[in-house]
Every structure is written in C-alpha cells, then in structure tokens.
C-alpha cells in the first residue's frame, strides 16, 4: 500500500515539474516572439490605426500598402524607392560568399585532417585565432587592401571580405567533422591511384552533407545580417540590404511611417527565417554529427 502511495506521489511531483517547465518555456517563447508579432501586425496597419490603436491589437483594416512601399513597388507618404535593389545586392553578395567560403573551408578541413604535414597544428591554431578577431580590428587594414586591389566600394570587395573572415569558422567546422572520418578509406583510395581532388570529390564530399548544411546556414546568417562591413566598404546604390534598411528607418522628414519600417524589417528578416524553418532540423543534426567536436 505504501509503495502505491509513494508511486502516486512521485507521479504527481513529476507532473507538477513538467507543468512548471512547460509553463516557463511557454512564457519565454511568448516574451521572445512578442517583438516579431508586433512587427508583423504593425506592417499591415495604417498610420491612423498605429496612432490610435493598441500596439498589440490586430489590424482592423489590413493593408499590404506598407509592404509594397517598403519593397519599392509603391509610395506611402514620403517613403519611395524601397529596398528592392539593395535586397538584390545582398543576394549577389551572400550566394558566392557562402559558396566560396564553404568550399575553401571543406578543402582546408580535408588537408588539415587527412594530409598531415609539419606545422599543420600551428596553421590550424592561427585560423582558429582568426575566428576571435573582432570586426572593428580589421576595418582599416581591410579598407586599405581593398583600395590597393581596386575592389573598394563594390559587391565583389564585400564578397572577398566575407570569404576571408568566414574562412576560420568554415575550416573549424569541416576540420572537426573530418577528424572522425576513417583515414583508412583515404589511404586505400591513394593506393588505388586516386588523386587529391578525386578523393575529396568521390569520398569526402558525398559524406559531408550534414556539415555543409551547418556551414551554409551559419555563413548565410552571418553575412546576410552583417551591417558593419556593408556600411564600411560600400556606399550609394551598392550597399547591402541591412545598410539600406538602416537608412530607411533613420531617414524621416515628416510623419514617421512605422508600418513601412516594420514591413521593410520583415522583408529583411524573411530569408534567414525561411532558411531556419526549412533547414533548422538539419542544422541541429549537423551539429550533433561533429560540427562542435574536438
């Protein structure tokens, strides 16, 4: 009898603990998502509704006019032009920067794990150290280098900057992932006459899906959301979307059009949101598969 009572009490305590945990998680989720919710509903409101209504109230007369104005397909008040062209700039910058840094990082990880050579640990340590160099510390040297090679104030220059700055992270990810890859397969392929790139393309690359997803998501998020490099090494019509968004929000000569600002911010956030929604579970699997080992 006493055993049943103890079991019942233990079950009650466990249920109470779960209720508390889930309640706290729900509370934190609401707190975390409230700004996103406010941004979203505000982007569909009219200015009169924003002035007279509750910040958390749903739009009474939903309109997509702020989204069209933010994108650049229409005008509301003094807001014209939008971020359409700058969105394209960000795409032109992100896609090649992510692809190149991921490819180079995979090759570095391959060399540093399967082709031991004198000083490979020192080289990896230096690349790892590069991950901890703050953006601000490299602004002036990078600006001088871009000027010397004729890539200043250009999308191509921003691509180069993000590739170089992200190389330490991509190398770290692939190096840790390939560390657990059987070296015997590489040796067997070499005995069979396979060359450096043939081994990489036929053996390592097909097995690198999880870490490629991790690297692409990590690099895409960092480069897409970057503001400092974009504002430092580009100007005018060549700036990425984050800089254009900042200019749109901070440029006001009349009534502040919060609905347009919120719509522009949502447009800017959509690519990263979509990436995590579509590939978020693969990101976690990739991390578990070795991205943070070592």
VOPAGU-2260 file (C-alpha; in pm, 1 decimal, decimal comma):
REM VOPAGU-2260
SITE   aa  ch    i         X         Y         Z
SITE  UNK   A    0       0,0       0,0       0,0
SITE  UNK   A    1     276,2     238,3      97,6
SITE  UNK   A    2     452,9     156,7    -227,9
SITE  UNK   A    3     144,9     262,5    -425,8
SITE  UNK   A    4     121,5     586,4    -230,1
SITE  UNK   A    5     488,6     664,6    -292,8
SITE  UNK   A    6     447,6     588,0    -662,0
SITE  UNK   A    7     140,8     811,8    -680,6
SITE  UNK   A    8     320,9    1095,6    -503,3
SITE  UNK   A    9     621,6    1057,3    -732,1
SITE  UNK   A   10     394,5    1069,3   -1037,0
SITE  UNK   A   11     218,6    1379,8    -904,3
SITE  UNK   A   12     552,3    1550,3    -838,9
SITE  UNK   A   13     674,5    1461,7   -1186,3
SITE  UNK   A   14     357,0    1602,0   -1344,6
SITE  UNK   A   15     388,5    1921,8   -1144,3
SITE  UNK   A   16     750,1    1960,8   -1254,5
SITE  UNK   A   17     653,2    1916,6   -1618,3
SITE  UNK   A   18     377,4    2174,9   -1585,3
SITE  UNK   A   19     622,0    2425,2   -1435,6
SITE  UNK   A   20     885,3    2356,9   -1701,8
SITE  UNK   A   21     639,3    2379,8   -1991,8
SITE  UNK   A   22     481,9    2689,4   -1840,0
SITE  UNK   A   23     819,0    2862,7   -1815,5
SITE  UNK   A   24     910,4    2758,9   -2169,5
SITE  UNK   A   25     578,9    2893,6   -2297,3
SITE  UNK   A   26     632,9    3219,6   -2109,2
SITE  UNK   A   27     982,7    3262,9   -2250,4
SITE  UNK   A   28     857,3    3180,8   -2600,4
SITE  UNK   A   29     584,5    3446,6   -2572,7
SITE  UNK   A   30     835,8    3705,5   -2447,7
SITE  UNK   A   31    1080,3    3618,4   -2724,1
SITE  UNK   A   32     821,9    3620,9   -3004,6
SITE  UNK   A   33     627,2    3930,9   -2895,8
SITE  UNK   A   34     853,6    4178,2   -3084,8
SITE  UNK   A   35     817,8    3970,2   -3401,7
SITE  UNK   A   36     440,6    3961,6   -3356,2
SITE  UNK   A   37     428,4    4341,2   -3308,9
SITE  UNK   A   38     642,2    4394,7   -3619,7
SITE  UNK   A   39     420,7    4168,8   -3827,5
SITE  UNK   A   40      83,2    4315,9   -3729,9
SITE  UNK   A   41     214,6    4673,8   -3744,2
SITE  UNK   A   42     332,3    4618,3   -4100,7
SITE  UNK   A   43     -30,6    4557,7   -4206,3
SITE  UNK   A   44    -178,1    4858,9   -4024,5
SITE  UNK   A   45    -248,1    5208,4   -4149,4
SITE  UNK   A   46     -79,0    5504,0   -3980,9
SITE  UNK   A   47    -408,0    5616,3   -3825,1
SITE  UNK   A   48    -453,1    5273,4   -3673,5
SITE  UNK   A   49     -99,7    5277,8   -3534,4
SITE  UNK   A   50    -152,7    5617,4   -3371,5
SITE  UNK   A   51    -492,6    5543,1   -3224,2
SITE  UNK   A   52    -475,9    5169,4   -3155,1
SITE  UNK   A   53    -308,6    4934,4   -2912,0
SITE  UNK   A   54      36,3    4815,2   -3015,7
SITE  UNK   A   55     -69,3    4451,6   -2967,0
SITE  UNK   A   56    -409,6    4484,3   -3134,0
SITE  UNK   A   57    -472,1    4314,0   -3465,5
SITE  UNK   A   58    -515,3    4537,4   -3772,0
SITE  UNK   A   59    -879,8    4636,8   -3825,5
SITE  UNK   A   60    -831,9    4714,0   -4194,6
SITE  UNK   A   61    -529,5    4510,0   -4306,9
SITE  UNK   A   62    -335,4    4657,2   -4598,5
SITE  UNK   A   63     -29,7    4544,3   -4795,2
SITE  UNK   A   64      48,7    4902,7   -4899,5
SITE  UNK   A   65     333,1    4931,7   -4641,7
SITE  UNK   A   66     491,6    4614,8   -4785,0
SITE  UNK   A   67     468,2    4746,8   -5139,2
SITE  UNK   A   68     619,8    5077,1   -5031,0
SITE  UNK   A   69     898,2    4906,1   -4834,4
SITE  UNK   A   70     980,2    4685,4   -5133,1
SITE  UNK   A   71     972,9    4978,5   -5372,6
SITE  UNK   A   72     665,3    4894,3   -5578,6
SITE  UNK   A   73     461,3    5187,7   -5445,2
SITE  UNK   A   74     488,6    5500,0   -5230,8
SITE  UNK   A   75     332,6    5586,6   -4897,6
SITE  UNK   A   76     371,5    5946,0   -4790,0
SITE  UNK   A   77     736,9    6036,3   -4827,9
SITE  UNK   A   78     863,5    5678,0   -4848,6
SITE  UNK   A   79     954,6    5576,7   -5202,1
SITE  UNK   A   80    1223,4    5361,9   -5358,9
SITE  UNK   A   81    1220,5    5081,4   -5105,1
SITE  UNK   A   82    1483,2    4813,5   -5054,8
SITE  UNK   A   83    1426,1    4605,1   -5368,8
SITE  UNK   A   84    1758,3    4692,3   -5532,8
SITE  UNK   A   85    1951,0    4652,3   -5207,4
SITE  UNK   A   86    1788,3    4314,0   -5149,6
SITE  UNK   A   87    1936,9    4209,2   -5484,2
SITE  UNK   A   88    2276,3    4343,0   -5370,2
SITE  UNK   A   89    2261,1    4119,4   -5064,0
SITE  UNK   A   90    2173,8    3816,4   -5277,1
SITE  UNK   A   91    2465,9    3890,8   -5510,2
SITE  UNK   A   92    2693,9    3915,3   -5207,4
SITE  UNK   A   93    2568,0    3624,1   -4997,4
SITE  UNK   A   94    2542,1    3344,7   -5253,1
SITE  UNK   A   95    2902,5    3349,5   -5385,4
SITE  UNK   A   96    3049,0    3435,9   -5042,5
SITE  UNK   A   97    2877,1    3138,7   -4878,8
SITE  UNK   A   98    2963,2    2902,0   -5164,2
SITE  UNK   A   99    3330,8    3001,3   -5182,1
SITE  UNK   A  100    3391,5    3006,6   -4805,9
SITE  UNK   A  101    3221,1    2666,7   -4767,6
SITE  UNK   A  102    3425,7    2511,5   -5047,4
SITE  UNK   A  103    3755,5    2651,8   -4919,7
SITE  UNK   A  104    3670,0    2551,9   -4562,5
SITE  UNK   A  105    3599,4    2195,3   -4672,0
SITE  UNK   A  106    3931,3    2177,0   -4857,2
SITE  UNK   A  107    4114,5    2318,9   -4555,5
SITE  UNK   A  108    3947,4    2068,6   -4324,6
SITE  UNK   A  109    4039,9    1788,2   -4564,2
SITE  UNK   A  110    4406,5    1890,4   -4575,6
SITE  UNK   A  111    4436,6    1954,3   -4201,3
SITE  UNK   A  112    4297,5    1612,5   -4106,9
SITE  UNK   A  113    4397,3    1370,2   -4382,2
SITE  UNK   A  114    4724,4    1518,5   -4508,8
SITE  UNK   A  115    4943,6    1575,6   -4205,4
SITE  UNK   A  116    5242,5    1799,8   -4269,4
SITE  UNK   A  117    5491,6    1983,2   -4047,0
SITE  UNK   A  118    5324,1    2281,9   -3884,3
SITE  UNK   A  119    4964,0    2180,3   -3960,1
SITE  UNK   A  120    4867,4    2231,2   -3595,8
SITE  UNK   A  121    5014,2    2581,3   -3595,6
SITE  UNK   A  122    4826,7    2671,7   -3913,5
SITE  UNK   A  123    4500,6    2544,1   -3768,9
SITE  UNK   A  124    4562,7    2734,0   -3444,8
SITE  UNK   A  125    4618,7    3055,8   -3640,5
SITE  UNK   A  126    4299,3    3002,8   -3840,8
SITE  UNK   A  127    4113,3    2931,4   -3518,5
SITE  UNK   A  128    4253,6    3251,4   -3369,2
SITE  UNK   A  129    4111,4    3440,6   -3666,9
SITE  UNK   A  130    3761,7    3345,4   -3550,4
SITE  UNK   A  131    3807,9    3563,0   -3241,9
SITE  UNK   A  132    3932,9    3878,4   -3413,4
SITE  UNK   A  133    3659,1    4143,0   -3378,7
SITE  UNK   A  134    3523,5    4311,2   -3691,6
SITE  UNK   A  135    3635,4    4655,1   -3573,5
SITE  UNK   A  136    4000,2    4549,8   -3553,8
SITE  UNK   A  137    4025,8    4476,3   -3925,3
SITE  UNK   A  138    3831,3    4768,6   -4074,4
SITE  UNK   A  139    4127,3    4992,2   -4159,2
SITE  UNK   A  140    4361,6    4715,2   -4288,0
SITE  UNK   A  141    4083,4    4567,2   -4499,7
SITE  UNK   A  142    3988,9    4908,8   -4639,3
SITE  UNK   A  143    4350,0    4966,7   -4745,6
SITE  UNK   A  144    4379,2    4623,8   -4906,6
SITE  UNK   A  145    4052,0    4665,4   -5096,7
SITE  UNK   A  146    4168,9    5004,4   -5218,4
SITE  UNK   A  147    4504,4    4863,7   -5332,4
SITE  UNK   A  148    4345,2    4582,1   -5534,8
SITE  UNK   A  149    4072,7    4806,0   -5677,3
SITE  UNK   A  150    3778,4    4636,7   -5503,2
SITE  UNK   A  151    3677,3    4920,2   -5273,2
SITE  UNK   A  152    3311,3    5022,1   -5269,8
SITE  UNK   A  153    3196,4    4713,0   -5462,2
SITE  UNK   A  154    2996,1    4395,6   -5411,3
SITE  UNK   A  155    3300,0    4193,9   -5518,2
SITE  UNK   A  156    3501,5    4354,8   -5238,4
SITE  UNK   A  157    3234,7    4260,7   -4982,1
SITE  UNK   A  158    3237,3    3903,7   -5112,7
SITE  UNK   A  159    3614,3    3886,4   -5063,6
SITE  UNK   A  160    3590,2    4027,8   -4710,5
SITE  UNK   A  161    3323,1    3778,8   -4602,2
SITE  UNK   A  162    3504,8    3484,1   -4759,4
SITE  UNK   A  163    3829,0    3567,2   -4579,9
SITE  UNK   A  164    3663,6    3649,6   -4248,7
SITE  UNK   A  165    3447,6    3336,7   -4255,0
SITE  UNK   A  166    3726,0    3100,9   -4355,4
SITE  UNK   A  167    3833,7    3040,2   -3995,4
SITE  UNK   A  168    3484,0    2924,1   -3898,1
SITE  UNK   A  169    3426,7    2705,8   -4203,9
SITE  UNK   A  170    3768,8    2543,5   -4160,1
SITE  UNK   A  171    3691,5    2473,2   -3794,6
SITE  UNK   A  172    3360,5    2308,4   -3881,0
SITE  UNK   A  173    3499,0    2083,0   -4153,8
SITE  UNK   A  174    3819,6    2003,2   -3970,5
SITE  UNK   A  175    3625,6    1875,0   -3667,2
SITE  UNK   A  176    3387,4    1681,2   -3889,3
SITE  UNK   A  177    3659,8    1516,9   -4099,2
SITE  UNK   A  178    3862,8    1432,4   -3788,9
SITE  UNK   A  179    3622,2    1144,6   -3720,1
SITE  UNK   A  180    3621,2    1028,4   -4084,3
SITE  UNK   A  181    3807,5     694,7   -4134,6
SITE  UNK   A  182    4157,3     771,0   -4260,0
SITE  UNK   A  183    4184,8     414,4   -4387,7
SITE  UNK   A  184    3945,0     497,5   -4670,4
SITE  UNK   A  185    4172,8     780,3   -4780,7
SITE  UNK   A  186    4479,6     560,4   -4768,3
SITE  UNK   A  187    4303,6     283,7   -4963,8
SITE  UNK   A  188    4197,9     533,6   -5231,3
SITE  UNK   A  189    4555,1     661,5   -5257,2
SITE  UNK   A  190    4684,8     305,8   -5302,0
SITE  UNK   A  191    4431,2     260,0   -5582,4
SITE  UNK   A  192    4575,1     565,1   -5755,2
SITE  UNK   A  193    4313,8     829,2   -5664,1
SITE  UNK   A  194    4442,9    1184,3   -5658,2
SITE  UNK   A  195    4384,8    1467,8   -5409,1
SITE  UNK   A  196    4073,0    1615,7   -5567,8
SITE  UNK   A  197    3938,8    1278,9   -5677,4
SITE  UNK   A  198    3942,8    1156,8   -5315,8
SITE  UNK   A  199    3778,8    1475,6   -5199,5
SITE  UNK   A  200    3507,0    1468,0   -5466,3
SITE  UNK   A  201    3422,4    1097,1   -5452,6
SITE  UNK   A  202    3477,7    1005,4   -5086,9
SITE  UNK   A  203    3467,1    1303,8   -4853,0
SITE  UNK   A  204    3222,8    1537,5   -5026,2
SITE  UNK   A  205    2933,8    1286,8   -5058,4
SITE  UNK   A  206    2958,4    1220,4   -4683,1
SITE  UNK   A  207    2971,5    1589,0   -4589,0
SITE  UNK   A  208    2602,3    1673,9   -4622,1
SITE  UNK   A  209    2533,0    1746,0   -4251,9
SITE  UNK   A  210    2833,5    1973,2   -4202,9
SITE  UNK   A  211    2774,5    2152,2   -4532,5
SITE  UNK   A  212    2425,0    2242,9   -4413,3
SITE  UNK   A  213    2563,8    2369,7   -4081,2
SITE  UNK   A  214    2827,6    2578,9   -4256,5
SITE  UNK   A  215    2589,8    2722,1   -4515,3
SITE  UNK   A  216    2332,5    2824,1   -4253,9
SITE  UNK   A  217    2599,7    2973,2   -4027,7
SITE  UNK   A  218    2765,8    3169,9   -4307,2
SITE  UNK   A  219    2439,0    3275,0   -4467,7
SITE  UNK   A  220    2307,6    3414,6   -4139,2
SITE  UNK   A  221    2628,5    3599,9   -4054,9
SITE  UNK   A  222    2675,2    3751,4   -4399,9
SITE  UNK   A  223    2309,8    3837,5   -4458,2
SITE  UNK   A  224    2279,4    4014,6   -4122,6
SITE  UNK   A  225    2613,6    4193,6   -4144,1
SITE  UNK   A  226    2595,7    4570,2   -4112,4
SITE  UNK   A  227    2945,9    4684,6   -4018,6
SITE  UNK   A  228    3128,9    4560,5   -4328,3
SITE  UNK   A  229    2844,7    4668,9   -4554,7
SITE  UNK   A  230    2840,7    5023,2   -4419,2
SITE  UNK   A  231    3222,5    5045,5   -4416,3
SITE  UNK   A  232    3310,8    4907,3   -4758,8
SITE  UNK   A  233    3011,2    5005,2   -4974,6
SITE  UNK   A  234    2805,6    5316,5   -5038,5
SITE  UNK   A  235    2525,9    5455,3   -5252,1
SITE  UNK   A  236    2337,5    5203,1   -5462,9
SITE  UNK   A  237    2596,8    4933,0   -5387,8
SITE  UNK   A  238    2517,1    4885,6   -5017,9
SITE  UNK   A  239    2358,7    4561,2   -4893,6
SITE  UNK   A  240    2006,1    4546,8   -4760,5
SITE  UNK   A  241    2093,0    4585,6   -4390,6
SITE  UNK   A  242    2250,6    4924,3   -4458,5
SITE  UNK   A  243    1957,0    5029,3   -4677,5
SITE  UNK   A  244    1715,9    4922,5   -4402,4
SITE  UNK   A  245    1903,0    5134,9   -4150,2
SITE  UNK   A  246    1891,6    5431,0   -4387,4
SITE  UNK   A  247    1519,2    5383,1   -4446,0
SITE  UNK   A  248    1435,1    5363,2   -4077,4
SITE  UNK   A  249    1653,5    5657,3   -3977,0
SITE  UNK   A  250    1558,4    5886,2   -4263,4
SITE  UNK   A  251    1243,5    6075,3   -4182,5
SITE  UNK   A  252    1148,1    6426,1   -4294,0
SITE  UNK   A  253     786,6    6414,6   -4182,2
SITE  UNK   A  254     548,6    6170,9   -4015,7
SITE  UNK   A  255     724,9    5854,8   -3906,3
SITE  UNK   A  256     586,6    5567,5   -4112,9
SITE  UNK   A  257     624,5    5281,5   -3868,2
SITE  UNK   A  258     423,9    5042,1   -4084,0
SITE  UNK   A  259     667,6    5081,0   -4373,3
SITE  UNK   A  260     966,5    5044,0   -4141,2
SITE  UNK   A  261     823,6    4725,0   -3990,8
SITE  UNK   A  262     743,7    4583,1   -4335,1
SITE  UNK   A  263    1098,9    4654,3   -4451,5
SITE  UNK   A  264    1238,5    4486,1   -4140,1
SITE  UNK   A  265    1020,6    4180,7   -4202,0
SITE  UNK   A  266    1137,2    4160,4   -4563,5
SITE  UNK   A  267    1497,4    4179,4   -4444,4
SITE  UNK   A  268    1438,6    3901,9   -4189,7
SITE  UNK   A  269    1243,8    3666,3   -4417,5
SITE  UNK   A  270    1541,9    3491,5   -4585,7
SITE  UNK   A  271    1704,6    3388,6   -4257,0
SITE  UNK   A  272    1368,1    3287,5   -4112,1
SITE  UNK   A  273    1297,5    3070,3   -4416,0
SITE  UNK   A  274    1642,5    2912,4   -4401,2
SITE  UNK   A  275    1594,7    2809,9   -4038,2
SITE  UNK   A  276    1236,3    2692,5   -4093,2
SITE  UNK   A  277    1333,9    2477,6   -4392,1
SITE  UNK   A  278    1673,5    2351,1   -4274,3
SITE  UNK   A  279    1669,4    2404,8   -3897,3
SITE  UNK   A  280    1640,8    2036,5   -3809,0
SITE  UNK   A  281    1928,9    1952,4   -4042,8
SITE  UNK   A  282    2132,8    2226,1   -3873,3
SITE  UNK   A  283    2089,7    2053,7   -3535,9
SITE  UNK   A  284    2170,5    1714,3   -3686,9
SITE  UNK   A  285    2484,1    1856,6   -3844,3
SITE  UNK   A  286    2599,9    1997,9   -3513,8
SITE  UNK   A  287    2541,0    1663,1   -3345,9
SITE  UNK   A  288    2730,0    1489,9   -3627,7
SITE  UNK   A  289    3053,6    1666,0   -3543,6
SITE  UNK   A  290    3044,7    2038,9   -3601,3
SITE  UNK   A  291    3127,6    2119,9   -3240,7
SITE  UNK   A  292    3352,6    1823,9   -3163,5
SITE  UNK   A  293    3718,5    1848,1   -3088,0
